[in-house]
């Protein structure tokens, strides 16, 4: 029996699609999601002020992603519409992170099997519970696989090195500033592992948000500018860690450079969105920077 010219077996096709998606995701800048005493923190390496990797989905549910911006933005918008429709049609309590994660898994799985090109994305859906034990973090990969994570998760870039650093540093009961500092040190560890230098990340290179258990209904809020500087500085002064002095110095330097303003220098196309829209630049993929 002869094999038709150009035929690719199902196993090879799935393997090729998986390799393609993984390589695209690895080129993106990293995102860290971790629990702390009063909620769930999201820290992304993202110098762009317009293209967000972290967003609110519903009252106590948030979304984080790495990969191609236009693809995960489509997923985010679909999740917001689904949550609003379900909450309006039934009850706000019927909108759950698990339900959204299942919907995303079906969508990503269908795209991976039925389309020629899979989505080059990896996403997290996090739901804030009444206690730390009830917090839920779901990680979804390009093929629709779902993982129920505990404590923390890292995506994109040097995810393995970042996860190793988080495993060594993360613990229950962290205060918000300590949790952000742990995430920052883990992102820097990923930089070192990837051969991108040992310089500390500045706060204007970060996108930070939290699901805050102390807020009455809409738990999502962003942290930037002077508020982020203050949290990192306080955590560095009061918290343990061998890199405390370095983080304090980096925070003080950034504070003196950006005092009274959150404005940053314009970023290049690659820096503004490592997960840049495919339609921009004629489909040419920017470097991860």
C-alpha positions as CSV (number, residue, x, y, z in Angstrom):
1,X,0.0,0.0,0.0
2,X,1.5,3.3,-1.1
3,X,1.3,6.5,1.0
4,X,-0.4,9.4,-0.8
5,X,2.0,12.2,-1.7
6,X,2.0,14.9,0.9
7,X,0.2,12.7,3.5
8,X,1.0,13.5,7.1
9,X,-0.1,11.0,9.8
10,X,-2.3,12.1,12.7
11,X,0.4,11.6,15.3
12,X,2.9,13.6,13.3
13,X,0.3,16.3,12.7
14,X,-0.5,16.7,16.4
15,X,3.2,16.6,17.3
16,X,4.0,19.4,14.8
17,X,1.1,21.6,16.0
18,X,2.2,21.1,19.6
19,X,5.8,22.1,18.8
20,X,4.7,25.1,16.9
21,X,2.5,26.3,19.7
22,X,5.1,25.7,22.4
23,X,7.8,27.6,20.6
24,X,5.4,30.6,20.1
25,X,4.5,30.6,23.8
26,X,8.1,30.3,24.9
27,X,9.0,33.5,23.0
28,X,6.5,35.5,25.1
29,X,7.4,37.3,28.3
30,X,6.4,35.5,31.4
31,X,3.4,35.8,33.8
32,X,3.4,34.6,37.4
33,X,0.2,34.0,39.4
34,X,0.4,33.2,43.1
35,X,-1.7,33.2,46.2
36,X,-1.1,35.5,49.2
37,X,-2.8,36.0,52.6
38,X,-5.6,38.2,51.3
39,X,-6.1,37.0,47.7
40,X,-4.4,36.1,44.4
41,X,-1.6,38.2,42.8
42,X,-0.8,38.5,39.1
43,X,2.6,39.8,38.0
44,X,3.6,40.0,34.3
45,X,6.6,41.3,32.6
46,X,4.9,43.8,30.3
47,X,6.3,47.3,29.5
48,X,3.2,48.1,27.5
49,X,0.5,50.3,29.1
50,X,-2.1,49.5,26.5
51,X,-1.8,45.8,25.8
52,X,-2.8,44.0,29.0
53,X,-1.9,40.4,29.8
54,X,-4.0,40.5,33.0
55,X,-7.7,41.4,33.1
56,X,-10.9,41.1,35.1
57,X,-13.5,38.6,33.8
58,X,-16.1,38.9,36.5
59,X,-16.7,39.9,40.2
60,X,-14.1,37.5,41.7
61,X,-12.6,36.0,38.5
62,X,-9.5,37.2,36.6
63,X,-7.6,36.1,33.5
64,X,-3.9,36.1,32.6
65,X,-2.3,35.0,29.4
66,X,0.9,34.7,27.4
67,X,1.4,34.2,23.7
68,X,-0.1,35.9,20.7
69,X,-2.0,39.0,21.9
70,X,-4.8,38.9,19.3
71,X,-5.5,35.3,20.1
72,X,-5.7,35.5,23.9
73,X,-7.6,38.8,23.6
74,X,-10.3,37.0,21.6
75,X,-10.5,34.4,24.4
76,X,-10.7,37.1,27.1
77,X,-13.6,38.9,25.3
78,X,-15.4,35.6,24.8
79,X,-15.0,34.9,28.5
80,X,-16.4,38.3,29.5
81,X,-19.4,37.8,27.3
82,X,-20.1,34.3,28.6
83,X,-19.8,35.4,32.2
84,X,-22.1,38.4,31.7
85,X,-24.7,36.3,29.9
86,X,-24.7,33.6,32.5
87,X,-24.8,36.0,35.4
88,X,-27.7,38.0,33.8
89,X,-29.7,34.9,32.8
90,X,-29.3,33.0,36.1
91,X,-27.5,34.4,39.1
92,X,-24.1,36.1,39.6
93,X,-23.1,33.1,41.9
94,X,-23.5,30.8,38.9
95,X,-20.5,32.4,37.2
96,X,-17.5,30.3,38.3
97,X,-13.9,29.9,37.4
98,X,-14.4,26.2,36.8
99,X,-17.2,26.9,34.3
100,X,-15.1,29.4,32.4
101,X,-12.1,27.1,32.4
102,X,-14.2,24.3,30.9
103,X,-15.5,26.6,28.2
104,X,-12.0,27.8,27.4
105,X,-10.8,24.1,27.3
106,X,-13.5,23.2,24.8
107,X,-12.7,26.2,22.6
108,X,-8.9,25.7,22.6
109,X,-9.3,21.9,22.1
110,X,-11.6,22.5,19.0
111,X,-9.2,25.0,17.5
112,X,-6.2,22.7,18.1
113,X,-7.8,19.8,16.3
114,X,-9.9,21.5,13.6
115,X,-7.8,24.5,12.5
116,X,-4.5,24.4,10.5
117,X,-2.8,26.6,13.1
118,X,-3.4,26.2,16.8
119,X,-3.6,29.2,19.1
120,X,-0.2,30.1,20.5
121,X,-1.5,30.9,23.9
122,X,-1.4,29.7,27.5
123,X,-3.9,31.1,30.0
124,X,-4.8,31.1,33.6
125,X,-8.4,31.6,35.0
126,X,-8.3,32.4,38.7
127,X,-11.3,32.6,41.1
128,X,-11.0,34.2,44.5
129,X,-12.6,32.2,47.4
130,X,-13.7,33.2,50.8
131,X,-10.5,31.7,52.2
132,X,-7.1,30.9,50.8
133,X,-8.1,27.2,50.8
134,X,-11.0,28.0,48.5
135,X,-9.0,30.0,45.9
136,X,-8.9,28.3,42.5
137,X,-6.3,28.6,39.8
138,X,-6.8,26.8,36.5
139,X,-4.0,26.7,33.9
140,X,-5.0,26.0,30.3
141,X,-2.6,25.1,27.5
142,X,-2.9,25.6,23.7
143,X,-4.5,22.1,23.2
144,X,-7.3,22.6,25.8
145,X,-5.6,20.7,28.6
146,X,-6.6,22.0,32.0
147,X,-4.6,21.9,35.2
148,X,-5.8,22.7,38.7
149,X,-2.8,24.5,40.2
150,X,-2.1,25.1,43.9
151,X,-0.3,28.1,45.3
152,X,1.4,29.4,42.1
153,X,1.9,29.0,38.4
154,X,4.3,30.4,35.8
155,X,3.7,30.7,32.1
156,X,5.8,31.8,29.1
157,X,9.5,32.5,28.7
158,X,11.7,30.5,31.1
159,X,8.7,29.0,32.9
160,X,10.6,26.1,34.4
161,X,13.3,28.3,36.0
162,X,10.6,30.7,37.3
163,X,8.6,27.8,38.7
164,X,11.7,26.4,40.5
165,X,12.3,29.8,42.1
166,X,8.7,30.1,43.1
167,X,8.8,26.6,44.6
168,X,11.7,27.7,46.8
169,X,10.3,31.1,47.8
170,X,6.5,30.9,47.9
171,X,4.7,30.0,51.2
172,X,1.3,30.4,52.7
173,X,0.5,33.6,54.4
174,X,2.6,36.0,52.4
175,X,1.6,39.6,52.6
176,X,0.9,41.4,49.3
177,X,4.3,43.2,49.0
178,X,6.2,40.0,49.8
179,X,4.2,38.0,47.2
180,X,5.0,40.6,44.5
181,X,8.7,40.6,45.5
182,X,8.7,36.8,45.3
183,X,7.2,37.0,41.8
184,X,9.7,39.7,40.8
185,X,12.7,37.7,42.0
186,X,11.3,34.6,40.1
187,X,11.0,36.6,36.9
188,X,14.6,37.8,37.3
189,X,15.7,34.2,37.8
190,X,14.1,33.3,34.5
191,X,16.0,36.1,32.8
192,X,19.3,34.8,34.2
193,X,18.4,31.2,33.1
194,X,17.6,32.5,29.6
195,X,20.9,34.4,29.3
196,X,19.1,37.8,29.2
197,X,21.4,39.4,31.8
198,X,21.2,39.9,35.6
199,X,19.8,43.4,35.8
200,X,16.8,43.9,38.1
201,X,13.4,44.4,36.4
202,X,12.0,47.9,36.9
203,X,8.5,48.5,38.1
204,X,7.6,50.2,34.8
205,X,8.4,46.9,33.1
206,X,5.7,45.1,35.2
207,X,2.0,44.7,35.0
208,X,0.6,43.9,38.4
209,X,-3.0,43.2,39.6
210,X,-4.7,41.3,42.4
211,X,-7.9,39.7,43.4
212,X,-8.4,41.2,46.8
213,X,-10.5,39.4,49.4
214,X,-11.0,42.6,51.3
215,X,-13.0,44.2,48.5
216,X,-16.8,43.8,48.9
217,X,-17.8,42.5,45.4
218,X,-15.5,43.4,42.5
219,X,-12.2,42.0,43.8
220,X,-10.0,42.9,40.9
221,X,-7.7,45.9,41.1
222,X,-4.5,47.0,39.4
223,X,-1.4,48.2,41.2
224,X,1.1,50.5,39.4
225,X,3.3,53.5,39.9
226,X,3.9,54.8,43.4
227,X,1.7,52.2,45.0
228,X,3.8,49.4,43.5
229,X,7.0,51.1,44.4
230,X,5.8,51.4,48.0
231,X,4.8,47.8,48.3
232,X,8.1,46.5,47.0
233,X,10.1,48.9,49.2
234,X,8.2,48.0,52.4
235,X,8.5,44.3,51.6
236,X,12.3,44.6,51.0
237,X,12.8,46.4,54.3
238,X,10.8,44.1,56.4
239,X,10.9,40.7,54.7
240,X,13.6,38.0,54.7
241,X,15.5,37.1,51.6
242,X,19.0,37.3,50.4
243,X,18.0,39.6,47.6
244,X,16.3,42.1,49.8
245,X,19.0,44.8,49.5
246,X,19.1,44.5,45.8
247,X,15.3,44.8,45.4
248,X,15.3,47.9,47.7
249,X,18.0,49.5,45.6
250,X,16.2,48.8,42.4
251,X,12.9,50.2,43.9
252,X,14.6,53.3,45.2
253,X,16.3,54.0,41.8
254,X,13.0,53.5,39.9
255,X,11.2,55.7,42.4
256,X,13.7,58.6,41.9
257,X,13.5,58.2,38.1
258,X,9.6,58.2,38.0
259,X,8.6,60.2,41.0
260,X,5.2,61.9,40.5
261,X,4.7,60.2,37.1
262,X,3.8,56.8,35.7
263,X,5.0,57.8,32.2
264,X,7.6,55.5,30.6
265,X,9.6,55.9,27.4
266,X,7.9,54.6,24.2
267,X,8.7,51.0,23.7
268,X,9.7,49.4,20.4
269,X,7.3,47.1,18.6
270,X,8.9,44.0,20.1
271,X,8.9,45.5,23.6
272,X,5.4,46.9,23.5
273,X,4.0,43.5,22.9
274,X,6.0,40.3,22.8
275,X,2.6,38.9,22.3
276,X,1.8,41.4,19.6
277,X,-1.2,41.3,17.3
278,X,-0.5,39.2,14.2
279,X,-2.1,41.7,12.0
280,X,0.5,44.3,12.8
281,X,3.7,44.2,10.9
282,X,2.3,42.0,8.1
283,X,2.4,38.9,10.3
284,X,6.1,39.2,11.1
285,X,6.7,37.9,14.6
286,X,8.7,40.4,16.8
287,X,11.5,39.1,18.9
288,X,10.9,38.4,22.6
289,X,13.2,41.3,23.5
